[in-house]
């Protein structure tokens, strides 16, 4: 069974076994506007929770993407290199950024479920 969690920094994590897929939320891509470039981490890179893991550049601004959980990158979404706009058009699907082998499963408990994240987004409007 897979479960999607969110961070206060608007990243999402889809947990499938001991691997988590990471991307940015619909709210984040809306705030950024048209995404023109994404710098992804290298496969094998290791991150602590909260460390800068990627960079997104849009027509409006550049923004850091932080590792929602500790772990090592097992795969990156190469499609984003040629088509960064996937992060706009399919933020929760084909626009994923990277996959991480979960290093500290207990950190998942610090993330928000969809309802809690929606409350956060609503409070920002």
ChimeraX attribute file (.defattr): number of C-alpha atoms within 10 A of each C-alpha:
attribute: neighborCount
match mode: 1-to-1
recipient: residues
	/A:1	5
	/A:2	9
	/A:3	12
	/A:4	17
	/A:5	22
	/A:6	25
	/A:7	23
	/A:8	13
	/A:9	15
	/A:10	19
	/A:11	21
	/A:12	28
	/A:13	29
	/A:14	18
	/A:15	20
	/A:16	14
	/A:17	11
	/A:18	12
	/A:19	18
	/A:20	26
	/A:21	24
	/A:22	27
	/A:23	28
	/A:24	25
	/A:25	24
	/A:26	17
	/A:27	13
	/A:28	18
	/A:29	20
	/A:30	12
	/A:31	12
	/A:32	17
	/A:33	15
	/A:34	19
	/A:35	22
	/A:36	20
	/A:37	19
	/A:38	23
	/A:39	16
	/A:40	18
	/A:41	19
	/A:42	15
	/A:43	14
	/A:44	14
	/A:45	13
	/A:46	19
	/A:47	20
	/A:48	16
	/A:49	16
	/A:50	14
	/A:51	15
	/A:52	14
	/A:53	22
	/A:54	17
	/A:55	15
	/A:56	20
	/A:57	18
	/A:58	18
	/A:59	11
	/A:60	12
	/A:61	12
	/A:62	15
	/A:63	14
	/A:64	15
	/A:65	23
	/A:66	22
	/A:67	25
	/A:68	30
	/A:69	26
	/A:70	20
	/A:71	23
	/A:72	19
	/A:73	22
	/A:74	18
	/A:75	17
	/A:76	20
	/A:77	17
	/A:78	13
	/A:79	14
	/A:80	20
	/A:81	15
	/A:82	11
	/A:83	14
	/A:84	23
	/A:85	21
	/A:86	21
	/A:87	27
	/A:88	21
	/A:89	15
	/A:90	15
	/A:91	21
	/A:92	20
	/A:93	12
	/A:94	15
	/A:95	22
	/A:96	24
	/A:97	28
	/A:98	23
	/A:99	22
	/A:100	27
	/A:101	22
	/A:102	22
	/A:103	17
	/A:104	13
	/A:105	12
	/A:106	9
	/A:107	13
	/A:108	18
	/A:109	9
	/A:110	12
	/A:111	19
	/A:112	18
	/A:113	15
	/A:114	14
	/A:115	11
	/A:116	15
	/A:117	19
	/A:118	14
	/A:119	10
	/A:120	15
	/A:121	14
	/A:122	9
	/A:123	8
	/A:124	7
	/A:125	5
